[in-house]
Amino acid sequence: MTENKIAKLQRKKQMRVAGLMSGTSTDGVDVAIIDFNGNKVNVLAFDTFPYPAKVRRGIFDVVESKKAGPAEVCHLNFAIGEVFADAVIKLCRKSKIDLKTIELIGSHGQTIYHNPKKHCTLQIGEPAVIAQRTAVTTVADFRPGDMAAGGQGAPLVPFADYVLFRNKKKNRAIQNIGGIANVTYLPANCQKSDIIAFDTGPGNMIIDGIVALATNGRKKFDRAGKIAKQGTVNNKLLNNLLRNPFFSKQPPKSTGREMFGKEYCDALYQRAIKKGLSAEDVIATATAFTAASISLSYRRFLPAMPDELILCGGGAKNNTLIKMLRQELGKVKILSSSELGINCDAKEAISFAILAYVTIKGIANNVPSATGANESLILGKIVPA
């Protein structure tokens, strides 16, 4: 029966797929439901469901305190699986989509550790739980296959960017600004082998961390960049931050909370306050750091500046950050993916729906030029309903 279900999915051209994503900011679970035929995406529904407070604390205990043992990680793996499954069910109810019409789920999971240098990565959110609770075949755990082939296991979304945004006439850069920022560069009329993609550095992670410190936890992020707008960028500190060796490292490359997480934010904030900067100045400088590191990455590692820069992720709503990017990039046209029909918040969840679809179809969905893997691979592990 299971073999028949998988074979049936493989034969179908159009499929209704749910994509699940929770990034390094750990805000909650993004869920997108799409109809997809391999070329055209029709987004039917999208929403973000916050983590229960206890689960979110558990994630930070594992990621930041490093005190959690195997029992805590195992428990969290199953707890997050329940949260992910519940998010799909809730979105179906909210949008009046029959859960039984969803044929496939693609889940990124929640990253708790990612270190390409040590050839290890771990995303939790047990897919067997998701498949069991929803009765939908689930594809998850995309990164390890790429790392087993010598890759960084990141970035994973360039294949989906290629499907969604390639253009015959324009060089495009798709810049996701989540906790970490990453770019996919699609030369005009490109083939998959032409794609350049890598993490550019911090996205919202340091901004969010500094905001939390400056407000004693009352605020989790700088809504629309309003706090940064009130501050003044300290160029001396900014230039010092840009000397981090990550920014001179040649792609393929990826980074995460291990480099730009809580310890980094704590040290930066204390250092800046001792130098006499106000909280607003530190947040403005952290915002400029994201913009400048993106611009620096383009100038160092892209063959040409893009004709269009397409923004997605939470950073696409930070007006101060966008203004800084315009100043950094000059004539480059900057627009949101929402302006091209792909909700900027939903884009990564949509990407994992696409990745799951091509996994079931037996199509290679890593991009070796982006990850450094030694071959093209079909990523993801399939858990039949």
C-alpha positions in Angstrom: 0.0 0.0 0.0 2.8 2.4 0.9 4.6 1.7 -2.3 1.4 2.3 -4.2 1.0 5.7 -2.6 4.5 6.8 -3.4 4.3 5.6 -6.9 1.0 7.4 -7.4 2.6 10.7 -6.2 5.5 10.1 -8.6 3.1 9.8 -11.5 1.2 13.0 -10.7 2.2 16.2 -12.4 0.2 18.7 -10.3 0.3 18.2 -6.5 -1.0 20.0 -3.4 1.9 20.4 -1.1 2.4 22.0 2.3 5.8 23.5 3.2 7.0 24.0 6.8 9.9 26.2 7.9 11.3 27.6 11.2 14.4 29.6 10.9 17.2 30.7 13.2 15.1 33.5 14.6 12.8 30.8 16.1 9.8 33.1 15.9 7.4 30.3 15.0 6.4 27.8 12.3 5.8 29.1 8.8 3.3 27.1 6.8 2.4 27.5 3.1 0.0 25.4 1.1 0.6 25.4 -2.7 -0.6 23.8 -5.8 2.5 23.0 -7.9 3.0 21.4 -11.2 6.8 21.7 -11.6 6.7 25.1 -13.2 3.9 27.2 -11.8 3.2 27.9 -8.1 -0.3 28.8 -6.9 -0.2 29.8 -3.2 -3.5 28.8 -1.5 -2.7 29.7 2.1 0.0 30.9 4.4 0.4 31.7 8.1 2.9 31.7 10.9 2.1 29.9 14.2 4.1 30.9 17.2 5.9 28.2 19.2 4.4 27.4 22.6 6.5 29.3 25.2 7.8 26.1 26.7 8.9 24.7 23.4 10.6 27.9 22.4 12.5 28.0 25.7 13.5 24.4 25.1 15.0 25.3 21.7 17.1 28.1 23.2 18.1 25.9 26.1 19.5 23.4 23.5 21.0 25.9 21.2 22.4 28.5 23.5 22.9 27.1 27.0 24.5 23.9 25.7 23.4 22.3 28.9 20.7 20.0 27.4 21.5 16.3 27.1 20.3 13.6 24.7 17.0 13.2 26.6 16.1 16.8 26.2 17.0 16.8 22.5 15.0 13.7 21.9 12.0 15.1 23.7 12.2 18.4 21.8 12.4 16.5 18.5 9.1 14.9 19.1 7.5 18.0 20.7 8.5 20.1 17.6 7.1 17.4 15.3 3.7 17.8 17.1 3.9 21.6 16.7 4.7 21.3 13.0 1.8 18.9 12.4 -0.6 21.0 14.4 0.4 24.1 12.3 -0.6 22.3 9.1 -3.9 21.2 10.6 -4.6 24.7 12.0 -3.9 26.4 8.6 -6.2 24.0 6.8 -9.0 24.8 9.3 -8.4 28.5 9.0 -8.3 28.6 5.2 -11.0 26.0 4.8 -8.8 23.6 2.9 -9.6 19.9 3.4 -6.5 18.3 5.0 -7.2 15.2 2.9 -6.5 17.2 -0.3 -2.8 17.8 0.8 -0.8 15.1 -0.8 2.7 15.9 0.4 4.5 17.9 3.2 8.0 19.3 3.0 9.6 20.2 6.3 12.8 21.9 7.0 12.6 21.3 10.7 14.2 23.5 13.4 18.0 23.8 13.2 19.7 23.3 16.6 23.2 22.9 15.3 25.0 23.5 12.0 28.7 23.3 11.6 30.0 22.6 8.1 33.6 22.6 9.3 32.9 19.6 11.5 30.6 18.0 8.8 27.6 18.0 11.1 24.1 19.4 11.2 20.9 18.7 13.0 17.4 19.8 12.3 14.7 18.5 14.6 10.9 18.2 14.3 10.3 14.5 13.9 8.8 13.9 10.4 7.3 10.6 11.5 5.1 12.5 13.9 4.1 15.0 11.2 3.2 12.1 8.8 1.3 10.3 11.5 -0.7 13.2 12.8 -1.7 14.6 9.3 -1.8 11.3 7.4 0.3 13.0 4.7 3.6 11.7 3.3 6.3 13.9 4.6 9.8 14.8 3.2 12.3 16.2 5.7 15.9 16.3 6.8 17.3 17.8 3.6 20.7 19.0 4.7 22.6 15.8 5.7 22.6 14.3 2.2 24.4 17.3 0.8 26.9 17.3 3.6 27.6 13.6 3.1 28.7 14.5 -0.4 31.1 17.1 0.8 28.8 20.1 0.8 27.9 22.6 3.4 24.3 21.5 3.6 23.3 25.1 2.9 21.9 27.1 1.4 19.0 24.8 0.4 16.6 27.3 -1.3 18.6 28.1 -4.5 16.8 25.3 -6.4 13.5 26.8 -5.5 14.7 30.3 -6.3 15.7 29.0 -9.7 12.2 27.6 -10.2 10.5 30.8 -9.0 12.6 33.7 -10.2 14.9 33.0 -13.1 14.5 35.5 -15.9 15.6 35.3 -19.5 16.8 38.9 -19.7 17.7 40.1 -16.1 20.4 39.2 -13.6 18.6 38.6 -10.4 19.7 38.3 -6.8 17.2 36.8 -4.4 18.2 38.0 -0.9 16.6 36.3 2.0 16.9 38.2 5.3 15.9 35.9 8.1 18.0 35.3 11.2 20.9 34.7 8.8 21.0 36.4 5.4 21.6 34.4 2.2 21.7 35.3 -1.5 20.9 33.3 -4.7 22.3 34.9 -7.8 20.6 33.9 -11.1 22.3 35.2 -14.2 20.0 36.1 -17.1 18.8 32.9 -18.8 20.8 30.7 -16.5 21.0 27.0 -16.1 21.1 25.3 -12.7 24.9 25.0 -13.0 25.2 28.8 -13.3 23.6 29.5 -9.9 25.8 31.2 -7.2 24.4 31.1 -3.7 25.8 31.5 -0.2 25.2 33.0 3.2 26.1 36.7 3.3 26.2 36.9 7.1 23.8 38.1 9.8 20.3 39.0 8.8 17.9 39.9 11.6 19.7 37.8 14.2 22.0 40.4 15.7 19.4 43.2 15.3 16.9 41.1 17.2 19.5 40.1 19.9 20.5 43.7 20.5 16.8 44.9 20.7 16.1 42.2 23.3 19.1 43.3 25.4 18.3 47.0 25.1 14.7 46.5 26.1 15.3 43.8 28.8 13.4 41.4 26.7 10.3 43.6 26.3 10.8 43.7 22.5 12.0 40.8 20.3 12.7 42.8 17.1 12.8 46.3 15.7 9.4 46.6 13.9 9.9 48.4 10.6 13.3 49.6 11.7 11.8 52.3 13.8 14.4 52.1 16.6 17.3 52.0 14.2 15.9 55.1 12.5 16.3 57.0 15.7 20.0 56.1 16.1 23.3 57.0 14.4 25.5 54.4 12.8 29.0 54.2 14.4 31.2 53.8 11.3 34.3 52.8 13.3 32.5 50.0 15.0 30.8 49.0 11.7 34.1 48.8 9.9 35.5 46.7 12.7 32.5 44.3 12.5 33.1 43.9 8.8 36.6 42.6 9.4 35.2 39.2 10.6 37.0 36.5 8.6 33.7 35.1 7.4 33.2 38.0 5.0 36.5 37.4 3.2 35.9 33.6 2.9 35.2 32.4 -0.6 31.9 30.7 -1.2 30.5 28.1 -0.8 30.0 29.1 2.7 27.3 29.1 5.4 26.9 30.4 8.9 24.4 30.5 11.8 23.8 31.0 15.4 27.1 29.4 16.3 28.9 32.5 14.9 26.4 35.3 15.2 24.2 34.2 18.1 23.7 35.2 21.7 27.3 35.3 22.8 28.2 37.5 19.8 25.3 39.9 20.6 26.1 40.1 24.3 29.7 40.9 23.6 28.8 43.5 20.9 26.2 45.2 23.0 28.5 45.5 26.1 31.4 46.7 24.0 29.3 49.4 22.3 27.7 50.7 25.5 31.1 51.0 27.1 32.1 53.2 24.1 29.2 55.5 24.9 26.8 54.5 22.2 23.1 54.7 23.0 20.9 51.6 22.5 19.4 53.3 19.4 23.0 53.8 18.0 23.9 50.1 18.6 20.7 48.9 16.9 21.3 51.3 14.0 24.9 50.0 13.7 23.7 46.4 13.8 21.2 47.2 11.0 23.9 48.8 8.9 26.1 45.7 9.6 23.5 43.6 7.8 23.2 46.0 4.9 26.9 46.5 4.5 27.7 42.8 4.7 25.2 42.1 1.9 26.7 44.8 -0.3 30.3 43.7 0.5 29.4 40.1 -0.4 28.0 41.1 -3.8 31.0 43.2 -4.7 33.4 40.5 -3.7 31.8 37.3 -4.9 29.2 38.0 -7.6 30.3 38.3 -11.3 28.2 41.4 -11.8 25.8 43.5 -9.7 22.2 42.3 -10.2 19.7 44.2 -12.3 17.1 43.4 -9.7 17.4 42.5 -6.0 14.4 40.6 -4.7 14.0 40.7 -0.9 12.2 38.1 1.2 12.1 37.1 4.8 11.4 39.3 7.8 14.1 41.8 6.9 12.0 42.8 3.8 9.7 44.7 6.2 12.5 46.6 7.9 12.3 50.1 6.2 15.5 51.3 7.7 17.4 48.3 6.5 16.0 48.7 3.0 17.0 52.3 3.0 20.5 51.4 3.9 20.6 48.7 1.2 19.5 51.3 -1.4 22.4 53.5 -0.2 24.8 50.6 -0.4 23.7 49.3 -3.8 23.1 52.5 -5.7 21.3 51.8 -9.0 20.2 48.2 -8.3 16.5 48.0 -8.4 15.2 46.6 -5.1 11.8 45.0 -4.7 10.0 42.5 -2.5 9.2 39.0 -3.6 5.6 39.9 -2.7 5.6 42.3 -5.7 6.3 39.2 -7.9 3.4 37.2 -6.4 5.4 35.3 -3.7 4.7 36.5 -0.2 8.0 37.6 1.3 7.2 35.9 4.6 6.0 32.7 2.9 8.9 32.3 0.5 11.0 29.8 2.5 8.0 27.7 3.4 7.0 27.6 -0.3 10.6 26.6 -1.1 10.4 23.5 1.1 7.1 22.6 -0.5 8.9 22.7 -3.9 11.9 20.8 -2.6 9.6 18.0 -1.3 7.8 17.9 -4.7 11.0 17.4 -6.6 12.3 14.8 -4.1 9.2 12.7 -4.7 9.7 13.1 -8.4 13.3 11.8 -8.1 14.9 15.1 -9.3 18.2 16.3 -7.9 17.5 19.4 -5.8 20.7 20.5 -4.3 22.9 23.1 -6.1 26.5 21.9 -5.9 27.8 25.3 -7.1 26.2 26.8 -4.0 26.8 24.1 -1.3 30.2 22.7 -2.5 28.8 19.2 -2.8 30.7 16.9 -5.2 27.6 15.9 -7.1 23.9 16.6 -7.7 21.7 14.8 -5.2 18.1 14.1 -4.3 17.8 15.6 -0.9 15.4 14.7 1.9 14.1 11.6 3.6 10.6 10.3 2.8 8.3 9.2 5.6 5.2 7.7 4.0 1.8 8.4 5.6 
